[in-house]
Structure formats: C-alpha cells, structure tokens
C-alpha cells in the first residue's frame, strides 16, 4: 500500500486517481457477454450446456441441471453442526433487521369524492446468483433470499456454478434449504443470467435477478436489464477506514486484509490524521499476511490500495463522501461525534469492535451493497428490492367536473388534445 500525504504536492496529484470509481465495465467483456446472452435466447438449454462445458468444465444436461432433493439431504449430512448453528444465528439476525423494512399500504379517502391508494405487492419470481469461483458464499444465499421471503416473493430460484464433479457446494445447498429455496440450478456465468432472464426448456424465467458476480456476470445483468429487474451493477469489494492516532493498528490491518482477500481488484483505503499510525498499519499488514491462505490475492489487491494521511480528519470525511465506499469503518476515539458528517457509504461500522466482517455474516444488515461510488444514490439490498408499488385512483363524476378546467389547461399546454378529449367527453350532457 502506498502512503499519500495530502500536504505533499507530488502525493496530492495521486488523490484523483485514488478517487476514481472502479466501474465494472469493459467493451470486450460486454461483447462476449452479449454473444452468450443472444445464443441462450436463441438456443436455450443447448447454449447453456455448451457454455457450462466450455467455462466450468462440466457436462450438464436436462436431467442433471437441477439440484435434487436427495442432493440436499446428502449436503446436510456433510456440513458440521457448528456451521448449521452459525447459519441459524445469522438467519435470525437478518430476519430481525429486515422485517422492519416491510412497507405498509397507504390511502387518501375523501368520502366518495375521490380515493387514492398505494399498495406494495411482492414480485412473482426472483433469481439469485451465487458465485462459485474463488470462494464459497452461503452467507449471500441468506442475504438475498431472506429479504425476498419477507417481501412475500412466491418463487425464488438460485443459480450457481457446480464443482467439476457436477455437485453444488454443500454449504450453499444447506443455506438455500434453510431459507426455504428448493429450486436450485447447477449453472453459473453469463449463461445463467440469460437463462433466468429469458427462460430455457429447463429454467423458467424470473422477474428480477440479484446477487454479486464477476465482470462477465455484471455485464450480463446490464444486458438483460429491462427484460428483468436487477438490484445493481456490482463492482469489486471496497473498504475505507477512517482512523485517528488512538486506533489499533493491528485491528486496521486485519480489516483491510479481510476485504483484500475477496479478489485482486478489491479496493482498500485507510484515511488517517496520523502518519505514525499509517506506518504501523503497513508493518502489521506485512506481519499478518504471511499466514493467510489467499496471500497472493491479498498482495495484488493491496498493491492498488493506499493510506491517505490528512492534516485534519475533516479532510478525510470530505474524501470519504467523495469516494462513497461500499464499507466504511470509523475507528476514531469518538466515532459517534462525526457520524452526522458522513453522507455516503453502503454500511458504516462504528468503533474498534465492529469490523466489516460482522456485517458480512451475522449482524443482520445486508452485505449486498452499492459499490463504485453508487452509495451516493443507492442502498443495500433489502425488502424494497422485492416489492413493487401499485397505485389506485378513483374519481367520482362531481370530482372530475370540479377539476376538469385545470386538467384541460395542462393538456392544452402539452399539446395533447386526445388527453383533453378523454375529459371533455365525460363532461358532455347525457354522458354516464
């Protein structure tokens, strides 16, 4: 990690580059994804099987693409009781937090003159993509599936790439079973996104697709958006830590490493008003990374990260709001005193004993978060992502008459005479 001193003019030049948002977009990748999506639309299962063989090295067919009940039963016998217990604790906490997000319908009733109402209706079907490449994510099954269940989604499916033996990771199967998802397909990548969006002989289409994935999956979601809904175009994982001289360097190092291990493009930043702390953190990182299984990934990721040293923390908060990180950790002596100044972040973790990891797994907040600076305008995945709002309007004849002049004035200004006619025709004598 590079140290940038904001009072040094040479270092300051690098700040703009640091603040550049990691947009998961690539023309070449987009072209490849577009070709695969088009193939799946045209050839359905045949294309899905072809690309699964090409990219995941598995021979799936119509008889093996869907996970069977027997496979789920075997998976339950494979995992430990400790894992089941931990998963249940996470499930309870996620339910407890997300159930408060349920929207209530509201209405305005003017005693027969007019009636307006907004009703929240769950989506009919949702597809969840669970990655299966560099790590296993049963926690993501809970984070995506539980809010959908709370919302009342009738049909929830999971698509995830299988292992080379054609089996789905047992931890993913157990997590899906715990949520109550029993429609799971052994297919990943662009072909799974296309299949969920347009349907094949084996996979019925859904209304919305959620879940993280690599750049190809992200580009596929961008391509199918409009045919289906998506929650976001996710980029690499991000963490930004704001720390003062009182912060624990070992804790900070561990938290930076925890996000760096996601993938080589993870974005890890520390902002501090203490140069001494910055050097301490670098030393701690070098010590801790020696023992990590994903050391190579961590080193590539951290080579792109940096420690920004500011004269005052207020400068750091300003930079944080510009960066709008996915995860923000506030590790200062009095963290609650500065929270009101922070406007942009996916989730804010407060104090030295609230690392990002607790949010990733057990706190109950959702770990599917806006990346690439999109926390400026969007939020974490939640119940809202799985409902739609339908409006209802009733006007009596007298009410329409009383407002007709104003409606007609607006239609006249916009030059839409047919709109105006739909009002005047109702005002003519003898109309019922």
ABEGO torsion letter per residue (X at the ends): XBBBBAABAAAAAAAAAAABBBBBBBAAAAAAAAAAAAAAAAAEAAAAAAAAAAAAGBBBBAAAABBBAAAAAAAAAABBAAAAAAAAAAAAAAAAAAAAABBBBBBBBAGGABBBBBBBBBBABBBBBBBABABBBAAAAAAAAAAAAAAGBABBBBBBBBBAAGBBBAAAAAAAAAAGBABBBBBBEAAAAAAAAAEBAABBBBABBBEBBBAAAAAAAAAABGABBBABBBBBBBBBBBBBAABBAAAAAAAAAAAAAABAABBBBBBBABAAAAAAAAAAAAAAAAABAAAAAAAAAAAABBBBBBABAAAAAAAAAAAGBABBBBBBABAAAAAAABABBABBBBEAABBAAAAAAAAGBBABBBBGGAAAABBBBBAAAABBBBBBBBBBAAAAAAAAAAAAAAAAAAGBAAAAAAAAAAABBGBX
